[in-house]
Amino acid sequence: LTDVEIKNRINEIYNINGSRKGKYLRNYRRYCNTPRVGLENIKDPSVIGYWEYDASPEVDTTPTPSLNICKSIVDTLTSKMAQSKVRPFFNCINGSFKDIQICKQSQQFFDQYFDFQNVQEKVALTFRDACIFDTGWIYIDEDSKDINRALPWQVYFRPAEFTYGKMTRIYYERLDYPVCLLPDNIRKDVEKKTEAQYITYGVYYDISANVKAHYVSCINKVYKESFDSDRLPFIPVFYMNPISGQSSISVVDMLN
């Protein structure tokens, strides 16, 4: 794929997924009980809880204390889910002594690896995203081998591919991403052309073309590399699996 073709594919899936941000913004404001909070400005976000919904008829009193039902229910479900330990199991049935030892070593390795990566908390927060927005995402960085929670409104994919069970491309765009956290080769190019401390940084995966591409919009440059895998490094977590397309019902949707 050429740089232009990669940009066209990014724009395609980006435009398809643009409409869901309105719902995500509404649900986030319901959960936080803050009508003026936003999702886009990450480096200088709105202060949660400063602006509140107030149904009090008096104009000369402070806001009436209220119970946020949306937040209470979501937090209760998240707490219950967090009690179940996230852990892979390795069983050896009718194997040799060597097979049994390998299974034990694999179990010990992944138990320690999941603890080191704090997967328990990350999966619980991803489930909370699913309860608020309808979808949470786990991102496995194949370079650093880190397991991360991706923000749902920053992940773009083809709804038709998801519906039919085979996703071939995905775009992960992080807004207000610190330049100091970029890969070294990209960071040096950005620092040469701009003095910005925060940029929009995207990573595009395409398993049909065996391509991974880093895209920096402020310098309009694509950094391509090979990606030899038959699976995308993203795992969606739904509160309720979509029937068609990418959208489903979340807990906040039902309580709205």
Stockholm file with secondary structure:
# STOCKHOLM 1.0

chainA/1-256         LTDVEIKNRINEIYNINGSRKGKYLRNYRRYCNTPRVGLENIKDPSVIGYWEYDASPEVDTTPTPSLNICKSIVDTLTSKMAQSKVRPFFNCINGSFKDIQICKQSQQFFDQYFDFQNVQEKVALTFRDACIFDTGWIYIDEDSKDINRALPWQVYFRPAEFTYGKMTRIYYERLDYPVCLLPDNIRKDVEKKTEAQYITYGVYYDISANVKAHYVSCINKVYKESFDSDRLPFIPVFYMNPISGQSSISVVDMLN
#=GR chainA/1-256 SS CCHHHHHHHHHHHHHHTTTHHHHHHHHHHHHHTCTTCCSSCCSSCCCTTTSCCCCCSCSSSCCCCCCCHHHHHHHHHHHHHHTSCCCCCCCCSSCCHHHHHHHHHHHHHHHHHHHHTTHHHHHHHHHHHHHHHSEEEEEEETTTTEEEEECGGGEEECHHHHHTTCCCEEEEEEEEEEGGGSCHHHHHHHHHHCCCSEEEEEEEEETTTTEEEEEETTTTEEEEEECCCSSCSEEEEESSCCSSTTCCCCHHHHHC
#=GC SS_cons         CCHHHHHHHHHHHHHHTTTHHHHHHHHHHHHHTCTTCCSSCCSSCCCTTTSCCCCCSCSSSCCCCCCCHHHHHHHHHHHHHHTSCCCCCCCCSSCCHHHHHHHHHHHHHHHHHHHHTTHHHHHHHHHHHHHHHSEEEEEEETTTTEEEEECGGGEEECHHHHHTTCCCEEEEEEEEEEGGGSCHHHHHHHHHHCCCSEEEEEEEEETTTTEEEEEETTTTEEEEEECCCSSCSEEEEESSCCSSTTCCCCHHHHHC
//
